[in-house]
Amino acid sequence: MRKCCFWGLLFIAFGFAWRVTAEHNPRTERISGSAGDVLEDDPVGKLKVYVYELPSKYNKKILQKDPRCLSHMFAAEIYMHRFLLSSPVRTLNPEEADWFYTPIYATCDLTPTGLPLPFKSPRMLRSAIQLISSSWPYWNRTEGADHFFVVPHDFGACFHYQEEKAIERGILPILRRATLVQTFGQQNHVCLKEGSITIPPYAPPQKMQARHIPPETPRSIFVYFRGLFYDVNNDPEGGYYARGARAAVWENFKNNPLFDISTDHPTTYYEDMQRSIFCLCPLGWAPWSPRLVEAVVFGCIPVIIADDIVLPFADAIPWEEIGVFVAEEDVPKLDTILTSIPPEVILRKQRLLANPYMKRAMLFPQPALPGDAFHQILNGLARKLPHKKSVYLKPGEKILNWTAGPVGDLKPW
């Protein structure tokens, strides 16, 4: 009882301080210096992209069979294709291209319950690369070093949703010279190659836009989270899912009045995030989730619980300034960590999150907007130019091993 009353009084005091200070601070704040410049950069004129025209079996026909892929968190591969087709960076002359893009919807293979199956993806990618390497000369001159692929699976181009098996597989061998644009990001991990561009997962912009509430609405929830704490079906003994971090959140704070946490997913989920000061963004099977996007868009300070995570567009978005990082082993101290943050620090994070460019960088809107995730990807590609001379192979030179990898990946698609 004493602990409950203590936290309640602390929350009331904090809420009072927050309201008083907020009245004397501007609503938004621009990131100063190079990060702000990068966030608002315009890639047009800095690169040219050639889009391979593939048979529709690699993209459009797959989507026609299952339109659910348009709203799945892996949908960035579809929207990136659509964006590039009408983008001013697109060139129809491959001889002047800086980058080559192969439009493959490799994640659009969903179970009846909407779970993505990555098992066909390696064969599909091998098939497409065999096609472009035999129909155009550009792959062969670099073995893909000036090509990029969008691979938004749980563990990127390792193509498995379980980390142990993803590590065992490793990145698909024929993609090891290409630039990978992927949601997965973790330092010193075999599924994140050097030079990859880490992007946010897809979250439906129109759906979130329709659920905005008045910005003056008080943030009366201190800590908010909705989602699994245990994955009984896939981790019946517990401890492996989320490396135990989510279980620790539940066990330590399920009865703490400052923590509004549950497995229920209410219809007011988006509104609740806009009423919250902190939104927990713990790892699950992979270190990332759409909660990170939702937190930024709704101005809720993301509390990132995923050791060694590599966050989207880290050269443009100052995550240390807008978020709170908590080590997985420190989850039991989460209440102390968050209540110890001074109100003025929280207010600055909120002002930075209120910057429209900050929100836009996390989204794939239709139509595209300046500074959105599409443009951040292009900025990332532009910053990798010019290509080093070493990426171009000598006549007859081969680096990649086309027969490497699991036997199942070598079967025709």
C-alpha positions as a Markdown table, in Angstrom:
| # | Residue | x | y | z |
|---|---|---|---|---|
| 1 | Met | 0.0 | 0.0 | 0.0 |
| 2 | Arg | 2.8 | 2.4 | 0.9 |
| 3 | Lys | 4.6 | 1.8 | -2.4 |
| 4 | Cys | 1.3 | 2.3 | -4.4 |
| 5 | Cys | 0.7 | 5.6 | -2.6 |
| 6 | Phe | 4.3 | 6.7 | -3.1 |
| 7 | Trp | 4.1 | 6.2 | -6.9 |
| 8 | Gly | 0.7 | 7.8 | -7.1 |
| 9 | Leu | 1.9 | 10.9 | -5.3 |
| 10 | Leu | 5.0 | 11.0 | -7.5 |
| 11 | Phe | 2.9 | 10.7 | -10.6 |
| 12 | Ile | 0.6 | 13.6 | -9.5 |
| 13 | Ala | 3.7 | 15.7 | -8.7 |
| 14 | Phe | 5.2 | 14.9 | -12.0 |
| 15 | Gly | 2.0 | 15.6 | -13.9 |
| 16 | Phe | 1.8 | 19.0 | -12.2 |
| 17 | Ala | 5.4 | 19.8 | -13.1 |
| 18 | Trp | 4.8 | 18.6 | -16.7 |
| 19 | Arg | 1.7 | 20.8 | -17.2 |
| 20 | Val | 3.3 | 23.9 | -15.7 |
| 21 | Thr | 6.5 | 23.6 | -17.7 |
| 22 | Ala | 4.7 | 22.8 | -20.9 |
| 23 | Glu | 2.8 | 26.1 | -20.8 |
| 24 | His | 6.2 | 27.9 | -21.1 |
| 25 | Asn | 7.8 | 25.9 | -23.8 |
| 26 | Pro | 7.3 | 25.9 | -27.6 |
| 27 | Arg | 5.4 | 22.9 | -29.0 |
| 28 | Thr | 8.1 | 21.7 | -31.4 |
| 29 | Glu | 11.9 | 21.9 | -31.7 |
| 30 | Arg | 14.1 | 21.2 | -34.7 |
| 31 | Ile | 17.1 | 19.0 | -34.4 |
| 32 | Ser | 20.1 | 21.2 | -34.6 |
| 33 | Gly | 23.3 | 20.6 | -36.7 |
| 34 | Ser | 24.0 | 17.8 | -39.1 |
| 35 | Ala | 21.2 | 15.4 | -38.0 |
| 36 | Gly | 18.5 | 18.0 | -38.7 |
| 37 | Asp | 20.1 | 18.8 | -42.1 |
| 38 | Val | 20.2 | 15.1 | -43.0 |
| 39 | Leu | 16.6 | 14.6 | -41.8 |
| 40 | Glu | 15.3 | 17.3 | -44.1 |
| 41 | Asp | 17.7 | 16.5 | -47.0 |
| 42 | Asp | 16.3 | 16.2 | -50.6 |
| 43 | Pro | 17.9 | 13.2 | -52.5 |
| 44 | Val | 16.7 | 14.3 | -55.9 |
| 45 | Gly | 19.6 | 15.1 | -58.2 |
| 46 | Lys | 22.0 | 13.1 | -56.0 |
| 47 | Leu | 21.4 | 9.7 | -57.5 |
| 48 | Lys | 19.7 | 7.8 | -60.3 |
| 49 | Val | 18.0 | 4.4 | -59.9 |
| 50 | Tyr | 17.2 | 1.9 | -62.6 |
| 51 | Val | 14.2 | -0.3 | -61.8 |
| 52 | Tyr | 14.4 | -3.7 | -63.5 |
| 53 | Glu | 11.2 | -4.7 | -65.3 |
| 54 | Leu | 10.5 | -8.2 | -64.0 |
| 55 | Pro | 7.7 | -10.6 | -64.9 |
| 56 | Ser | 4.7 | -10.0 | -62.7 |
| 57 | Lys | 5.1 | -13.3 | -61.0 |
| 58 | Tyr | 7.8 | -11.7 | -58.8 |
| 59 | Asn | 5.6 | -8.9 | -57.6 |
| 60 | Lys | 2.1 | -7.9 | -58.9 |
| 61 | Lys | 0.7 | -11.4 | -59.2 |
| 62 | Ile | 1.8 | -12.3 | -55.7 |
| 63 | Leu | 0.0 | -9.2 | -54.3 |
| 64 | Gln | -3.1 | -10.0 | -56.3 |
| 65 | Lys | -3.3 | -13.4 | -54.6 |
| 66 | Asp | -3.0 | -11.8 | -51.1 |
| 67 | Pro | -3.9 | -8.1 | -50.8 |
| 68 | Arg | -3.2 | -8.4 | -47.0 |
| 69 | Cys | 0.4 | -7.8 | -47.9 |
| 70 | Leu | -0.4 | -4.1 | -48.5 |
| 71 | Ser | -1.1 | -3.5 | -44.8 |
| 72 | His | 1.4 | -5.9 | -43.3 |
| 73 | Met | 4.4 | -4.5 | -41.3 |
| 74 | Phe | 6.7 | -5.9 | -44.1 |
| 75 | Ala | 4.9 | -3.9 | -46.8 |
| 76 | Ala | 7.8 | -1.5 | -47.4 |
| 77 | Glu | 9.0 | -3.7 | -50.2 |
| 78 | Ile | 5.7 | -3.1 | -52.1 |
| 79 | Tyr | 5.5 | 0.6 | -51.5 |
| 80 | Met | 9.2 | 1.2 | -52.3 |
| 81 | His | 8.6 | -0.3 | -55.7 |
| 82 | Arg | 5.5 | 1.9 | -56.3 |
| 83 | Phe | 7.4 | 5.0 | -55.2 |
| 84 | Leu | 10.4 | 4.4 | -57.4 |
| 85 | Leu | 8.3 | 3.9 | -60.5 |
| 86 | Ser | 7.2 | 7.5 | -60.4 |
| 87 | Ser | 10.1 | 9.0 | -58.5 |
| 88 | Pro | 12.3 | 11.7 | -60.2 |
| 89 | Val | 15.3 | 9.7 | -59.2 |
| 90 | Arg | 14.3 | 6.9 | -61.6 |
| 91 | Thr | 16.2 | 6.6 | -64.9 |
| 92 | Leu | 15.1 | 4.6 | -67.9 |
| 93 | Asn | 18.7 | 4.5 | -69.1 |
| 94 | Pro | 20.6 | 1.8 | -67.1 |
| 95 | Glu | 23.9 | 3.2 | -68.4 |
| 96 | Glu | 23.5 | 6.3 | -66.3 |
| 97 | Ala | 22.2 | 4.6 | -63.2 |
| 98 | Asp | 24.0 | 4.8 | -59.8 |
| 99 | Trp | 21.9 | 2.0 | -58.3 |
| 100 | Phe | 19.8 | -0.9 | -59.6 |
| 101 | Tyr | 16.6 | -2.1 | -57.9 |
| 102 | Thr | 15.0 | -5.5 | -58.3 |
| 103 | Pro | 11.3 | -5.3 | -57.3 |
| 104 | Ile | 10.5 | -8.6 | -55.6 |
| 105 | Tyr | 7.7 | -9.1 | -53.0 |
| 106 | Ala | 9.6 | -11.8 | -51.1 |
| 107 | Thr | 7.7 | -11.3 | -47.8 |
| 108 | Cys | 4.2 | -11.5 | -49.4 |
| 109 | Asp | 3.6 | -15.1 | -48.3 |
| 110 | Leu | 1.2 | -15.1 | -45.4 |
| 111 | Thr | -0.5 | -17.8 | -43.4 |
| 112 | Pro | -4.3 | -17.7 | -42.9 |
| 113 | Thr | -3.6 | -15.8 | -39.6 |
| 114 | Gly | -1.4 | -13.3 | -41.3 |
| 115 | Leu | 2.0 | -14.6 | -40.2 |
| 116 | Pro | 4.7 | -14.2 | -42.9 |
| 117 | Leu | 6.6 | -17.3 | -44.1 |
| 118 | Pro | 10.1 | -16.6 | -45.3 |
| 119 | Phe | 10.9 | -20.1 | -46.7 |
| 120 | Lys | 10.2 | -19.4 | -50.4 |
| 121 | Ser | 12.1 | -16.1 | -50.3 |
| 122 | Pro | 15.6 | -17.4 | -51.0 |
| 123 | Arg | 14.5 | -19.4 | -54.1 |
| 124 | Met | 12.5 | -16.4 | -55.3 |
| 125 | Leu | 15.5 | -14.1 | -55.0 |
| 126 | Arg | 17.9 | -16.5 | -56.6 |
| 127 | Ser | 15.4 | -16.9 | -59.5 |
| 128 | Ala | 15.1 | -13.1 | -60.0 |
| 129 | Ile | 18.9 | -12.6 | -59.8 |
| 130 | Gln | 19.5 | -15.4 | -62.3 |
| 131 | Leu | 17.0 | -13.6 | -64.6 |
| 132 | Ile | 18.6 | -10.1 | -64.4 |
| 133 | Ser | 22.2 | -11.5 | -64.6 |
| 134 | Ser | 21.3 | -13.3 | -67.8 |
| 135 | Ser | 19.2 | -10.5 | -69.4 |
| 136 | Trp | 21.2 | -7.4 | -68.4 |
| 137 | Pro | 25.0 | -6.9 | -68.1 |
| 138 | Tyr | 24.9 | -4.8 | -64.9 |
| 139 | Trp | 24.7 | -7.5 | -62.2 |
| 140 | Asn | 27.7 | -9.3 | -63.6 |
| 141 | Arg | 30.0 | -6.3 | -63.7 |
| 142 | Thr | 29.8 | -5.9 | -59.9 |
| 143 | Glu | 28.0 | -9.1 | -58.7 |
| 144 | Gly | 25.4 | -6.9 | -57.1 |
| 145 | Ala | 27.6 | -4.3 | -55.4 |
| 146 | Asp | 25.6 | -1.5 | -57.1 |
| 147 | His | 22.2 | -3.2 | -56.5 |
| 148 | Phe | 19.9 | -2.8 | -53.5 |
| 149 | Phe | 17.2 | -5.1 | -52.3 |
| 150 | Val | 14.4 | -4.4 | -49.8 |
| 151 | Val | 14.4 | -7.4 | -47.3 |
| 152 | Pro | 12.0 | -6.5 | -44.4 |
| 153 | His | 11.8 | -10.0 | -42.9 |
| 154 | Asp | 12.3 | -10.5 | -39.1 |
| 155 | Phe | 16.0 | -11.2 | -39.6 |
| 156 | Gly | 16.5 | -9.6 | -43.0 |
| 157 | Ala | 18.1 | -11.7 | -45.7 |
| 158 | Cys | 18.8 | -14.6 | -43.3 |
| 159 | Phe | 15.2 | -15.5 | -44.1 |
| 160 | His | 13.9 | -17.1 | -40.9 |
| 161 | Tyr | 11.7 | -15.9 | -38.1 |
| 162 | Gln | 13.6 | -17.7 | -35.4 |
| 163 | Glu | 16.9 | -16.2 | -34.5 |
| 164 | Glu | 18.9 | -19.4 | -34.0 |
| 165 | Lys | 18.0 | -20.7 | -37.4 |
| 166 | Ala | 18.5 | -17.3 | -39.0 |
| 167 | Ile | 22.0 | -17.2 | -37.6 |
| 168 | Glu | 22.6 | -20.7 | -38.8 |
| 169 | Arg | 21.4 | -19.8 | -42.3 |
| 170 | Gly | 23.2 | -16.4 | -42.5 |
| 171 | Ile | 22.6 | -13.9 | -45.2 |
| 172 | Leu | 21.7 | -15.4 | -48.6 |
| 173 | Pro | 25.1 | -15.9 | -50.2 |
| 174 | Ile | 24.2 | -14.2 | -53.6 |
| 175 | Leu | 23.2 | -11.0 | -51.7 |
| 176 | Arg | 26.4 | -10.6 | -49.9 |
| 177 | Arg | 27.7 | -7.8 | -52.2 |
| 178 | Ala | 24.4 | -6.0 | -52.5 |
| 179 | Thr | 23.1 | -3.3 | -50.3 |
| 180 | Leu | 20.3 | -4.5 | -48.1 |
| 181 | Val | 17.5 | -2.2 | -47.0 |
| 182 | Gln | 16.0 | -4.0 | -44.0 |
| 183 | Thr | 14.0 | -3.6 | -40.8 |
| 184 | Phe | 16.3 | -5.9 | -38.8 |
| 185 | Gly | 19.2 | -4.1 | -37.1 |
| 186 | Gln | 21.4 | -5.4 | -34.4 |
| 187 | Gln | 25.1 | -4.7 | -33.9 |
| 188 | Asn | 27.6 | -7.5 | -34.5 |
| 189 | His | 24.9 | -9.8 | -35.9 |
| 190 | Val | 25.4 | -12.1 | -38.8 |
| 191 | Cys | 22.1 | -11.0 | -40.3 |
| 192 | Leu | 23.2 | -7.3 | -40.5 |
| 193 | Lys | 25.9 | -6.8 | -43.1 |
| 194 | Glu | 28.1 | -3.7 | -43.1 |
| 195 | Gly | 26.6 | -1.0 | -45.3 |
| 196 | Ser | 23.0 | -2.0 | -44.9 |
| 197 | Ile | 20.3 | 0.6 | -44.5 |
| 198 | Thr | 18.0 | 0.0 | -41.5 |
| 199 | Ile | 14.5 | 1.2 | -42.1 |
| 200 | Pro | 11.3 | 1.3 | -40.0 |
| 201 | Pro | 8.6 | -1.4 | -40.4 |
| 202 | Tyr | 5.5 | -0.4 | -42.3 |
| 203 | Ala | 2.7 | 1.1 | -40.3 |
| 204 | Pro | -0.4 | 2.4 | -42.1 |
| 205 | Pro | -0.1 | 6.2 | -42.3 |
| 206 | Gln | -3.7 | 6.9 | -43.2 |
| 207 | Lys | -5.0 | 4.8 | -40.4 |
| 208 | Met | -2.9 | 6.5 | -37.8 |
| 209 | Gln | -3.6 | 10.0 | -39.3 |
| 210 | Ala | -7.4 | 9.3 | -38.9 |
| 211 | Arg | -6.9 | 8.6 | -35.2 |
| 212 | His | -5.1 | 11.7 | -34.1 |
| 213 | Ile | -6.6 | 13.4 | -31.0 |
| 214 | Pro | -6.3 | 17.2 | -30.1 |
| 215 | Pro | -2.6 | 17.9 | -29.3 |
| 216 | Glu | -3.5 | 19.7 | -26.1 |
| 217 | Thr | -5.0 | 16.4 | -24.7 |
| 218 | Pro | -3.1 | 15.8 | -21.4 |
| 219 | Arg | -0.8 | 12.8 | -21.3 |
| 220 | Ser | -2.3 | 11.2 | -18.2 |
| 221 | Ile | -0.7 | 7.7 | -18.7 |
| 222 | Phe | 2.9 | 7.4 | -17.5 |
| 223 | Val | 4.0 | 4.1 | -19.1 |
| 224 | Tyr | 2.0 | 2.3 | -21.8 |
| 225 | Phe | 2.3 | -1.1 | -23.5 |
| 226 | Arg | 0.1 | -3.5 | -25.3 |
| 227 | Gly | 1.4 | -6.8 | -26.6 |
| 228 | Leu | 2.6 | -10.2 | -25.6 |
| 229 | Phe | 4.7 | -10.8 | -22.5 |
| 230 | Tyr | 5.1 | -14.6 | -23.2 |
| 231 | Asp | 4.8 | -16.5 | -26.4 |
| 232 | Val | 3.4 | -19.8 | -25.1 |
| 233 | Asn | 3.0 | -21.4 | -28.5 |
| 234 | Asn | 6.5 | -20.9 | -29.7 |
| 235 | Asp | 8.3 | -20.6 | -26.3 |
| 236 | Pro | 6.3 | -22.8 | -23.9 |
| 237 | Glu | 9.1 | -22.9 | -21.2 |
| 238 | Gly | 9.5 | -19.1 | -21.3 |
| 239 | Gly | 12.8 | -17.1 | -21.2 |
| 240 | Tyr | 13.7 | -17.3 | -24.8 |
| 241 | Tyr | 11.0 | -15.0 | -26.2 |
| 242 | Ala | 12.3 | -11.4 | -26.0 |
| 243 | Arg | 15.2 | -12.9 | -24.0 |
| 244 | Gly | 12.9 | -12.7 | -21.0 |
| 245 | Ala | 12.6 | -8.9 | -21.2 |
| 246 | Arg | 8.9 | -8.7 | -21.7 |
| 247 | Ala | 8.3 | -11.3 | -19.0 |
| 248 | Ala | 10.3 | -9.2 | -16.7 |
| 249 | Val | 8.1 | -6.1 | -17.5 |
| 250 | Trp | 5.0 | -8.1 | -16.6 |
| 251 | Glu | 6.3 | -9.8 | -13.5 |
| 252 | Asn | 7.7 | -6.5 | -12.0 |
| 253 | Phe | 5.1 | -4.0 | -13.0 |
| 254 | Lys | 1.7 | -5.7 | -13.6 |
| 255 | Asn | 0.5 | -4.2 | -10.4 |
| 256 | Asn | 2.3 | -0.8 | -10.5 |
| 257 | Pro | -0.2 | 2.0 | -11.0 |
| 258 | Leu | 2.2 | 4.0 | -13.2 |
| 259 | Phe | 2.3 | 1.2 | -15.7 |
| 260 | Asp | -0.7 | 0.7 | -18.0 |
| 261 | Ile | 0.4 | -2.7 | -19.5 |
| 262 | Ser | -1.7 | -5.5 | -20.9 |
| 263 | Thr | -2.0 | -8.2 | -23.5 |
| 264 | Asp | -5.3 | -6.7 | -24.6 |
| 265 | His | -5.3 | -4.6 | -27.7 |
| 266 | Pro | -8.1 | -2.0 | -27.3 |
| 267 | Thr | -9.8 | -0.1 | -30.0 |
| 268 | Thr | -8.4 | 3.0 | -28.4 |
| 269 | Tyr | -4.8 | 1.8 | -28.8 |
| 270 | Tyr | -3.7 | 4.8 | -30.9 |
| 271 | Glu | -5.5 | 7.3 | -28.7 |
| 272 | Asp | -4.0 | 5.7 | -25.6 |
| 273 | Met | -0.5 | 6.2 | -27.0 |
| 274 | Gln | -1.3 | 9.9 | -27.5 |
| 275 | Arg | -2.3 | 10.1 | -23.9 |
| 276 | Ser | 0.9 | 8.5 | -22.7 |
| 277 | Ile | 4.3 | 9.9 | -21.7 |
| 278 | Phe | 6.4 | 6.8 | -22.3 |
| 279 | Cys | 5.7 | 3.9 | -24.6 |
| 280 | Leu | 7.6 | 0.7 | -24.1 |
| 281 | Cys | 9.3 | -0.7 | -27.2 |
| 282 | Pro | 10.8 | -4.0 | -26.1 |
| 283 | Leu | 12.2 | -6.6 | -28.4 |
| 284 | Gly | 10.2 | -9.6 | -29.3 |
| 285 | Trp | 11.5 | -12.4 | -31.5 |
| 286 | Ala | 13.4 | -9.7 | -33.3 |
| 287 | Pro | 14.7 | -6.4 | -31.8 |
| 288 | Trp | 12.3 | -4.2 | -33.8 |
| 289 | Ser | 8.5 | -3.8 | -34.0 |
| 290 | Pro | 5.9 | -1.3 | -35.3 |
| 291 | Arg | 5.6 | 0.2 | -31.8 |
| 292 | Leu | 8.7 | 2.3 | -32.5 |
| 293 | Val | 6.9 | 3.9 | -35.4 |
| 294 | Glu | 3.7 | 4.4 | -33.6 |
| 295 | Ala | 5.4 | 5.9 | -30.6 |
| 296 | Val | 7.3 | 8.5 | -32.7 |
| 297 | Val | 4.2 | 9.4 | -34.8 |
| 298 | Phe | 2.1 | 9.9 | -31.7 |
| 299 | Gly | 4.7 | 11.8 | -29.7 |
| 300 | Cys | 5.1 | 9.1 | -27.0 |
| 301 | Ile | 8.7 | 8.9 | -25.8 |
| 302 | Pro | 9.9 | 5.4 | -27.0 |
| 303 | Val | 11.5 | 3.3 | -24.2 |
| 304 | Ile | 13.8 | 1.1 | -26.2 |
| 305 | Ile | 14.5 | -2.3 | -24.6 |
| 306 | Ala | 16.7 | -4.2 | -27.1 |
| 307 | Asp | 20.4 | -4.5 | -26.4 |
| 308 | Asp | 22.6 | -3.6 | -29.4 |
| 309 | Ile | 19.7 | -2.6 | -31.6 |
| 310 | Val | 20.5 | -0.6 | -34.7 |
| 311 | Leu | 17.6 | 1.9 | -35.2 |
| 312 | Pro | 16.1 | 3.2 | -38.4 |
| 313 | Phe | 18.0 | 6.1 | -40.2 |
| 314 | Ala | 20.3 | 6.5 | -37.2 |
| 315 | Asp | 22.3 | 9.1 | -39.1 |
| 316 | Ala | 19.3 | 11.3 | -39.4 |
| 317 | Ile | 17.1 | 10.6 | -36.3 |
| 318 | Pro | 18.8 | 11.4 | -33.0 |
| 319 | Trp | 17.4 | 8.4 | -31.1 |
| 320 | Glu | 19.4 | 9.2 | -27.9 |
| 321 | Glu | 17.7 | 12.6 | -27.8 |
| 322 | Ile | 14.1 | 11.5 | -28.4 |
| 323 | Gly | 14.1 | 8.1 | -26.7 |
| 324 | Val | 15.1 | 6.3 | -23.6 |
| 325 | Phe | 17.4 | 3.3 | -23.8 |
| 326 | Val | 17.1 | 0.6 | -21.0 |
| 327 | Ala | 19.3 | -2.4 | -21.0 |
| 328 | Glu | 17.4 | -5.7 | -20.9 |
| 329 | Glu | 19.0 | -6.7 | -17.6 |
| 330 | Asp | 17.8 | -3.4 | -16.1 |
| 331 | Val | 14.1 | -4.0 | -16.8 |
| 332 | Pro | 13.3 | -4.6 | -13.1 |
| 333 | Lys | 14.5 | -1.0 | -12.4 |
| 334 | Leu | 12.4 | 0.5 | -15.1 |
| 335 | Asp | 10.2 | 2.4 | -12.7 |
| 336 | Thr | 13.2 | 4.0 | -11.0 |
| 337 | Ile | 14.8 | 4.8 | -14.3 |
| 338 | Leu | 11.8 | 6.6 | -15.8 |
| 339 | Thr | 10.7 | 8.5 | -12.7 |
| 340 | Ser | 14.2 | 9.8 | -12.3 |
| 341 | Ile | 14.2 | 11.6 | -15.7 |
| 342 | Pro | 13.8 | 15.3 | -15.1 |
| 343 | Pro | 10.7 | 17.0 | -16.4 |
| 344 | Glu | 12.7 | 19.4 | -18.6 |
| 345 | Val | 14.4 | 16.4 | -20.3 |
| 346 | Ile | 11.0 | 14.8 | -21.0 |
| 347 | Leu | 9.6 | 18.1 | -22.3 |
| 348 | Arg | 12.5 | 18.5 | -24.8 |
| 349 | Lys | 12.1 | 14.9 | -26.0 |
| 350 | Gln | 8.4 | 15.7 | -26.6 |
| 351 | Arg | 9.2 | 18.9 | -28.5 |
| 352 | Leu | 11.6 | 17.0 | -30.7 |
| 353 | Leu | 9.0 | 14.3 | -31.3 |
| 354 | Ala | 6.5 | 17.0 | -32.3 |
| 355 | Asn | 8.7 | 18.0 | -35.3 |
| 356 | Pro | 6.7 | 16.9 | -38.4 |
| 357 | Tyr | 9.9 | 15.8 | -40.1 |
| 358 | Met | 10.6 | 13.4 | -37.3 |
| 359 | Lys | 7.3 | 11.7 | -37.7 |
| 360 | Arg | 7.4 | 11.7 | -41.5 |
| 361 | Ala | 10.8 | 10.0 | -41.6 |
| 362 | Met | 9.2 | 6.9 | -40.0 |
| 363 | Leu | 6.3 | 6.6 | -42.5 |
| 364 | Phe | 5.8 | 5.3 | -46.1 |
| 365 | Pro | 2.9 | 7.6 | -47.1 |
| 366 | Gln | 0.8 | 7.4 | -50.3 |
| 367 | Pro | 1.6 | 9.6 | -52.0 |
| 368 | Ala | 5.1 | 10.2 | -50.9 |
| 369 | Leu | 6.1 | 13.4 | -49.0 |
| 370 | Pro | 9.4 | 15.3 | -48.7 |
| 371 | Gly | 11.5 | 13.8 | -45.9 |
| 372 | Asp | 9.5 | 10.6 | -45.6 |
| 373 | Ala | 11.0 | 7.1 | -45.2 |
| 374 | Phe | 11.2 | 6.7 | -49.0 |
| 375 | His | 13.4 | 9.8 | -49.2 |
| 376 | Gln | 15.5 | 8.7 | -46.1 |
| 377 | Ile | 16.3 | 5.5 | -48.0 |
| 378 | Leu | 17.3 | 7.4 | -51.1 |
| 379 | Asn | 19.4 | 9.7 | -48.9 |
| 380 | Gly | 21.1 | 6.6 | -47.4 |
| 381 | Leu | 21.9 | 5.3 | -50.9 |
| 382 | Ala | 23.1 | 8.7 | -52.1 |
| 383 | Arg | 25.6 | 8.9 | -49.2 |
| 384 | Lys | 27.2 | 5.7 | -50.3 |
| 385 | Leu | 28.1 | 7.3 | -53.7 |
| 386 | Pro | 30.3 | 7.3 | -55.6 |
| 387 | His | 30.9 | 3.6 | -55.7 |
| 388 | Lys | 34.5 | 2.6 | -55.0 |
| 389 | Lys | 36.4 | 1.3 | -58.0 |
| 390 | Ser | 36.9 | -2.0 | -56.2 |
| 391 | Val | 33.2 | -2.9 | -56.6 |
| 392 | Tyr | 33.7 | -3.4 | -60.3 |
| 393 | Leu | 35.1 | -6.8 | -61.2 |
| 394 | Lys | 37.7 | -7.7 | -63.8 |
| 395 | Pro | 36.5 | -9.5 | -66.9 |
| 396 | Gly | 35.8 | -13.1 | -65.9 |
| 397 | Glu | 36.2 | -12.5 | -62.2 |
| 398 | Lys | 33.8 | -14.2 | -59.8 |
| 399 | Ile | 33.4 | -13.7 | -56.1 |
| 400 | Leu | 30.0 | -15.0 | -55.2 |
| 401 | Asn | 29.3 | -18.7 | -54.8 |
| 402 | Trp | 26.0 | -19.5 | -56.4 |
| 403 | Thr | 25.9 | -23.0 | -55.0 |
| 404 | Ala | 26.4 | -22.0 | -51.4 |
| 405 | Gly | 23.7 | -22.3 | -48.8 |
| 406 | Pro | 21.0 | -24.9 | -47.8 |
| 407 | Val | 20.1 | -27.4 | -50.4 |
| 408 | Gly | 16.5 | -26.3 | -50.3 |
| 409 | Asp | 17.4 | -22.8 | -51.4 |
| 410 | Leu | 18.9 | -24.2 | -54.6 |
| 411 | Lys | 15.7 | -25.7 | -55.9 |
| 412 | Pro | 13.9 | -23.8 | -58.8 |
| 413 | Trp | 11.2 | -21.3 | -57.9 |
